[in-house]
Amino acid sequence: MKKETTSVKDRQIDPAGGRSSDAGKKENSRLLRRLMLVGAAAALVFISIGGTIFYLNKTGRLSKVRSYFSSSSSSRAMGERSASGKKGEFYISSKDGSKTGGKIALKEQAAAEKDDDDEPFINPYALGEDFDVDDPDFSDPEDEIYPDDFDPDDYDPDTDMPKQMPKDKGGKKGSDYSLPDSQGDYDLTGYTIILDPGHGGRDTGCVFPFNAPEYNECDFTLRIAKRIKSQLEARGATVYMTRTDNSWVSLYNRIAQTHLICLDIAEKEGKLPFSKARADELRGLLQTSIDINEDTVASGGMGIMVGSGVGEDLNDLFEMEYKLDKVLFLSVHLNSSESRTLHGNSIFYVTDDSVIESERRQRRENSEFRRSDFPIRDEYYGRHGDDNQLLACCLYDNIVGNIPQFETNATPVNADNYAVLREHGLTGCLIETAFLSDDNDRAMLQRDDVIDTVAVSVSDSVKMYFIQKGI
């Protein structure tokens, strides 16, 4: 390479370093070119990575990659998550406020409270009654909950889970440690479950991807509900569904169907708290909501459910439905999060407080509450919130017990205000099975074995609830 020369005349000495300014400029130029090359290379790397991620996400393979790098080597095939330690509220608080777990917690609490001469023993998950330990006729309600062969040593004190998971009747691993061992105790003959597959028709529910949907919540909820129905019926339960295909069914149509089913059951069982003429009048009002099949105030589709609080018609139905203790309502949904950081199962239920707090806020913020045809009534108290919470906890603990990957980093069990739970008097819950927006959850929701396990878990939860209630 030819060497450049510079005359002494053209040369200016840099007083700070003794080097010529020309040489400095050339070195700076070379450095700038190097930085530009490094920047271009980095940009190419980032573009390549971004393109790869986009391709994997588009083809549905991203969840496998995430599972591989986020899981231990022993659980990569299932995409298993690390445990966060969250449990459903069935893992009740002890007297000192600490959280303890499941059946062990109940047995230990029972023993502790039986030794306390100053207070009666109260087991919130047995028959809902107060037992006085000084009563000679006292019998320990824990004997009605646990199998005779229960042994705390079979449970891991760190996880409150069985050291060796038993198998259910179908041979799959499960968390039916909460249920008696006798197969006869799985029988649900005489119980009725109303299943509500969320959304449908023009209401797809949540979707994914958000900007170009390929997956619709309504398709998953119908598929899951049908599996749950099959599992419940196999155990002898009577099951109704608010929709059986991908059609539009308004929220208040679903609730009206629920009331009509309950009217039929109450009349058959002789539990109508009013005359048959009054029952027929209510049937006519409910059928109007079904026929209109809309959710707006203006359409009239809300029918007797319109407004805040509870009107006379709805109050009569509530009082009737509180007596139907062998009837449950379950609404099946999927969750979603734009941040895509949340995953797992969540269960929602209603209480008087959760509804009242919501309605107070709505009165301040929602213009619908200021319509002349939207009645504002007194705040209603009377819902069986504790029963709703117990069912919610049974559902979460069984689903996550059977499918650890569905342990959530959101709220496991939460009281809120949902129309499909608020507008009837049945014990009920809304099941957010998993997050459609989460790659791992979505991949698992497409597997038949996972859906089957969800169905078994829900069926176990139903039986678990009735056992805890002594019904």
C-alpha positions in Angstrom: 0.0 0.0 0.0 1.3 3.5 -0.9 2.4 5.5 2.0 1.1 9.0 2.2 3.5 11.9 2.9 2.9 15.4 4.2 5.2 18.3 4.1 6.3 20.1 7.2 4.6 23.2 6.0 1.2 21.6 5.8 1.6 20.0 9.2 0.1 21.5 12.3 1.3 20.1 15.6 -1.3 19.3 18.2 -0.1 21.1 21.3 -1.9 18.7 23.7 -0.4 15.5 22.4 2.3 16.3 20.0 0.5 14.5 17.2 -0.5 16.1 13.9 -4.2 17.0 13.5 -4.3 15.2 10.2 -3.4 11.9 11.8 -5.9 12.5 14.5 -8.7 13.1 12.0 -7.8 9.9 10.1 -7.8 7.9 13.3 -11.2 9.3 14.3 -12.5 8.5 10.9 -11.3 4.9 11.2 -12.9 4.6 14.7 -16.2 6.0 13.4 -16.2 3.4 10.6 -15.6 0.6 13.0 -18.4 1.8 15.3 -20.8 2.0 12.3 -19.8 -1.6 11.3 -20.4 -2.8 14.9 -23.7 -1.0 15.0 -24.8 -2.5 11.7 -23.8 -6.0 12.8 -25.8 -5.6 16.1 -28.8 -4.3 14.2 -28.6 -7.4 11.9 -28.5 -9.7 15.0 -31.5 -8.0 16.6 -33.4 -8.1 13.3 -32.6 -11.8 13.0 -33.7 -12.5 16.6 -36.9 -10.5 16.1 -37.7 -12.3 12.9 -37.1 -15.7 14.5 -39.4 -14.9 17.4 -42.1 -13.6 15.0 -41.8 -16.8 12.9 -41.9 -19.0 16.0 -44.9 -17.2 17.4 -46.7 -17.2 14.1 -46.2 -21.0 13.7 -47.1 -21.7 17.3 -43.6 -23.0 18.2 -42.6 -20.1 20.6 -44.2 -21.8 23.6 -42.0 -24.8 23.1 -38.9 -22.7 23.1 -40.0 -20.7 26.1 -40.8 -23.9 27.9 -37.4 -25.4 27.2 -35.5 -22.4 28.6 -37.8 -21.7 31.5 -38.2 -25.2 32.8 -36.0 -27.7 34.6 -34.6 -30.5 32.6 -37.0 -33.0 34.2 -40.2 -31.0 33.3 -39.3 -29.6 29.9 -41.6 -32.0 28.0 -44.6 -30.6 29.9 -43.6 -26.9 29.9 -44.0 -27.1 33.7 -43.7 -23.8 35.7 -41.8 -23.3 38.9 -44.2 -23.1 41.9 -44.9 -19.7 43.2 -46.4 -21.0 46.5 -49.8 -19.5 45.9 -52.8 -21.6 47.0 -56.5 -21.2 46.9 -58.2 -19.8 50.0 -59.3 -23.4 50.8 -55.9 -23.3 52.5 -57.5 -21.6 55.5 -55.9 -19.2 58.0 -55.1 -20.5 61.4 -55.9 -18.4 64.5 -52.5 -16.6 64.4 -53.2 -15.5 60.8 -50.7 -17.9 59.2 -51.7 -19.8 56.1 -51.7 -23.6 56.5 -52.7 -26.2 54.0 -55.7 -28.3 53.0 -56.7 -31.3 55.0 -53.8 -31.2 57.3 -54.7 -27.7 58.2 -58.3 -28.7 59.0 -57.2 -31.6 61.2 -54.7 -29.5 63.1 -57.1 -26.7 63.6 -59.8 -29.1 64.7 -57.4 -30.6 67.3 -56.2 -27.2 68.5 -59.8 -25.8 68.9 -61.0 -29.0 70.6 -58.3 -28.3 73.3 -59.6 -24.8 73.8 -62.1 -24.8 76.6 -63.0 -21.2 76.2 -64.4 -21.3 72.7 -66.7 -23.6 70.8 -65.2 -25.5 67.9 -66.2 -24.0 64.5 -65.3 -25.8 61.4 -66.2 -23.5 58.4 -66.0 -26.3 55.9 -68.1 -28.9 57.5 -71.9 -28.5 58.1 -71.8 -24.8 58.6 -72.8 -25.3 62.3 -71.2 -24.4 65.6 -70.2 -27.4 67.7 -69.7 -27.1 71.4 -66.9 -29.4 72.6 -68.5 -29.6 76.0 -71.7 -31.0 74.6 -71.8 -34.8 75.4 -73.4 -35.4 72.0 -70.5 -33.6 70.2 -69.1 -35.6 67.3 -66.0 -34.4 65.5 -67.1 -33.2 62.0 -63.7 -33.9 60.7 -64.7 -37.6 60.7 -67.2 -36.7 58.0 -64.6 -35.1 55.8 -61.5 -37.3 55.9 -61.2 -41.0 55.0 -60.4 -43.4 57.8 -56.9 -44.1 56.4 -55.9 -40.4 56.4 -52.2 -40.1 57.4 -50.5 -36.7 57.7 -47.2 -38.4 57.1 -48.2 -39.1 53.5 -48.2 -35.3 52.8 -45.2 -33.1 52.0 -45.2 -30.3 54.8 -43.6 -27.9 52.3 -46.2 -28.1 49.6 -49.2 -29.5 51.5 -49.5 -32.0 48.6 -49.4 -35.8 48.7 -45.9 -37.2 48.4 -47.2 -39.7 45.9 -50.2 -38.5 43.9 -53.0 -41.0 43.7 -54.9 -41.8 40.6 -58.5 -41.1 39.8 -61.0 -43.6 38.4 -59.8 -42.9 34.9 -56.2 -43.8 35.8 -54.9 -40.2 35.4 -52.8 -38.5 38.0 -55.0 -36.2 40.1 -55.6 -34.3 43.3 -58.6 -36.4 44.5 -56.8 -36.7 47.8 -59.5 -34.3 48.8 -62.2 -36.9 48.2 -62.9 -40.2 50.0 -61.3 -43.3 48.5 -64.5 -45.3 47.9 -65.6 -45.1 44.3 -69.2 -45.0 45.6 -68.4 -41.6 47.1 -67.8 -40.2 43.6 -71.5 -40.6 42.9 -73.3 -37.3 42.0 -76.8 -38.8 41.5 -79.4 -36.3 42.8 -77.2 -33.2 42.2 -77.8 -30.7 39.4 -75.1 -28.6 37.7 -75.9 -25.7 35.3 -72.9 -25.2 33.0 -72.5 -21.8 31.2 -69.9 -21.9 28.4 -68.9 -18.2 28.2 -69.5 -16.0 25.1 -70.5 -17.5 21.7 -71.7 -16.3 18.3 -71.0 -12.6 17.7 -69.4 -12.5 21.1 -66.1 -14.3 20.7 -64.7 -13.4 24.1 -61.0 -12.8 24.3 -58.9 -13.6 21.2 -55.3 -14.3 20.2 -53.3 -12.9 18.6 -54.9 -9.6 19.5 -54.5 -7.9 16.1 -55.2 -11.0 13.9 -57.2 -13.5 15.9 -56.6 -17.2 15.3 -58.0 -18.4 18.6 -61.4 -17.5 20.1 -62.3 -17.9 23.8 -65.9 -19.0 22.9 -64.6 -22.1 21.1 -62.5 -23.3 24.0 -65.2 -22.6 26.6 -67.8 -24.7 24.7 -65.2 -27.6 24.3 -64.3 -27.5 28.0 -67.9 -27.3 29.2 -68.9 -30.3 27.0 -66.1 -32.3 28.6 -67.1 -31.2 32.1 -70.7 -32.2 31.3 -69.7 -35.7 30.2 -67.6 -36.2 33.4 -70.4 -35.0 35.7 -73.0 -37.1 33.9 -70.7 -40.2 34.1 -70.9 -39.7 37.9 -74.7 -39.5 37.9 -75.3 -35.7 38.0 -78.0 -33.9 36.0 -76.4 -31.3 33.8 -77.9 -28.3 31.9 -76.0 -26.1 29.5 -76.9 -22.5 28.6 -75.6 -23.0 25.1 -74.6 -26.1 23.2 -73.2 -24.6 19.9 -71.4 -21.5 18.8 -74.5 -19.2 18.9 -75.1 -15.9 20.6 -76.8 -16.2 24.0 -77.1 -12.9 25.9 -76.0 -12.8 29.6 -79.6 -12.2 30.7 -80.8 -15.0 28.5 -78.4 -17.3 30.4 -79.7 -16.1 33.7 -83.3 -16.4 32.7 -82.6 -20.0 31.6 -81.1 -20.7 35.0 -84.1 -19.3 36.9 -86.5 -21.4 34.7 -84.5 -24.6 35.5 -84.6 -23.8 39.2 -88.4 -23.1 39.0 -88.9 -26.6 37.5 -86.7 -28.2 40.2 -88.3 -26.4 43.0 -91.8 -27.3 41.8 -90.9 -30.9 41.3 -89.3 -31.0 44.9 -92.1 -29.1 46.5 -89.9 -26.2 47.4 -91.8 -23.3 45.7 -92.0 -20.5 48.3 -95.0 -19.0 46.4 -98.1 -20.2 44.6 -98.0 -22.0 41.2 -99.7 -18.9 39.7 -96.8 -16.8 40.9 -94.4 -19.3 39.4 -96.2 -19.1 36.1 -96.1 -15.3 36.2 -92.3 -15.4 36.8 -91.9 -17.9 33.9 -93.5 -15.5 31.5 -91.3 -12.6 32.6 -88.2 -14.8 32.2 -89.2 -16.1 28.8 -89.4 -12.4 27.6 -85.6 -12.0 28.4 -84.9 -15.2 26.5 -86.9 -14.1 23.5 -85.3 -10.6 23.3 -81.8 -12.2 23.8 -80.0 -8.8 24.3 -78.0 -7.3 27.2 -78.9 -3.6 27.0 -81.4 -1.7 29.1 -83.0 -0.1 26.0 -83.7 -3.5 24.5 -85.7 -4.8 27.5 -83.6 -7.9 27.5 -82.5 -7.5 31.1 -86.1 -8.0 32.1 -86.5 -8.4 35.9 -82.7 -8.3 36.3 -82.5 -4.6 35.2 -81.3 -2.0 37.7 -79.2 -2.1 40.9 -80.1 -4.0 44.0 -82.7 -6.8 43.8 -86.4 -6.2 42.9 -89.4 -8.1 44.2 -89.5 -10.6 41.4 -85.8 -11.4 41.7 -86.0 -11.6 45.5 -88.7 -14.2 45.2 -86.5 -16.3 42.9 -83.4 -15.8 45.2 -85.3 -17.1 48.2 -86.4 -20.1 46.2 -82.9 -20.8 44.9 -81.3 -20.6 48.3 -83.2 -23.7 49.2 -81.9 -25.7 46.2 -78.6 -26.7 48.0 -78.0 -29.6 45.5 -77.9 -27.2 42.5 -74.7 -25.4 41.4 -73.9 -22.9 38.7 -70.5 -22.9 36.9 -69.6 -20.4 34.1 -66.5 -21.5 32.0 -64.2 -18.8 30.6 -60.6 -18.1 29.6 -58.6 -15.1 30.8 -56.4 -12.7 28.8 -53.8 -10.1 29.4 -52.3 -7.6 27.0 -49.0 -7.7 28.9 -48.9 -11.5 28.3 -47.1 -11.9 31.6 -50.0 -13.5 33.5 -50.8 -17.2 33.4 -52.8 -19.9 35.1 -56.2 -20.6 36.6 -58.4 -18.1 38.6 -61.8 -18.5 40.1 -64.3 -15.7 40.7 -67.4 -15.6 42.9 -69.8 -13.0 44.3 -70.6 -11.7 47.7 -73.0 -9.0 48.8 -70.1 -6.7 49.5 -68.4 -7.3 46.1 -71.7 -6.5 44.3 -72.5 -3.5 46.5 -69.1 -2.0 46.1 -69.3 -2.3 42.4 -72.8 -0.9 42.1 -71.8 2.1 44.2 -68.9 2.8 41.9 -71.1 2.3 38.8 -73.6 4.8 40.2 -70.8 7.4 40.2 -69.3 6.5 36.8 -71.8 4.7 34.5 -74.3 6.8 32.6 -76.6 3.7 32.3 -77.3 4.1 36.1 -78.8 7.5 35.4 -81.4 6.4 32.9 -85.0 6.9 33.8 -85.7 3.2 33.0 -82.9 1.9 35.2 -84.2 1.5 38.7 -81.9 2.2 41.7 -83.0 0.0 44.6 -81.8 -0.5 48.1 -78.6 -2.4 48.5 -79.3 -6.2 48.8 -78.0 -8.4 51.5 -78.7 -12.2 51.6 -76.4 -14.0 49.2 -74.6 -17.0 50.4 -71.1 -15.6 49.9 -69.3 -18.1 52.1 -70.7 -21.0 50.1 -69.6 -19.3 46.8 -66.1 -18.8 48.3 -65.9 -22.4 49.4 -66.8 -23.7 45.9 -64.3 -21.3 44.4 -61.5 -22.7 46.6 -62.4 -26.3 45.9 -62.3 -25.5 42.2 -58.9 -23.8 42.3 -57.2 -26.3 44.5 -58.4 -29.3 42.5 -57.6 -27.8 39.1 -54.1 -26.7 40.1 -53.6 -29.9 42.1 -54.2 -31.9 39.0 -52.4 -29.4 36.6 -49.6 -27.7 38.4 -48.8 -25.7 35.2 -52.0 -23.8 35.8 -50.9 -22.4 39.1 -51.4 -18.7 38.6 -49.3 -15.6 39.2 -52.5 -13.6 39.3 -55.2 -13.8 42.0 -56.2 -17.5 42.6 -59.6 -16.8 44.1 -61.4 -13.5 44.1 -64.7 -11.9 44.9 -66.1 -9.7 42.1 -69.3 -8.6 40.4 -70.3 -10.8 37.4 -73.9 -10.7 36.0 -74.0 -14.5 35.5 -73.3 -15.0 39.2 -75.0 -11.9 40.7 -78.5 -12.3 39.3 -79.4 -15.7 40.8 -79.4 -17.3 44.2 -77.5 -20.5 43.4 -74.0 -21.2 44.8 -71.8 -20.6 41.8 -68.5 -19.6 40.4 -66.9 -18.3 37.2 -63.9 -20.4 36.1 -61.1 -18.6 34.3 -59.5 -21.8 33.1 -56.2 -20.3 31.9 -54.8 -17.3 29.9 -55.4 -17.5 26.2 -52.7 -14.8 25.9 -50.0 -16.9 27.5 -48.1 -19.2 25.1 -47.7 -22.1 27.6 -51.4 -21.9 28.7 -52.6 -21.7 25.2 -50.6 -24.7 24.0 -51.9 -26.8 26.9 -55.5 -25.7 26.2 -55.2 -27.3 22.8 -54.4 -30.7 24.3 -57.2 -33.3 24.8 -55.5 -34.7 27.9 -55.4 -31.3 29.6 -59.1 -30.6 28.8 -60.0 -34.1 30.2 -58.0 -33.3 33.4 -59.8 -30.0 33.8 -63.1 -31.8 33.5 -62.1 -34.4 36.1 -60.9 -31.6 38.4 -64.1 -29.7 38.1 -66.1 -32.8 38.8 -63.9 -33.6 41.8 -64.4 -30.0 43.0 -68.2 -30.4 42.9 -68.1 -33.5 45.0 -65.6 -31.9 47.3 -67.9 -29.0 47.9 -70.9 -31.1 48.7 -68.8 -33.2 51.1 -67.5 -30.1 52.9 -71.0 -28.8 53.2 -72.3 -32.2 54.3 -75.0 -32.2 51.6 
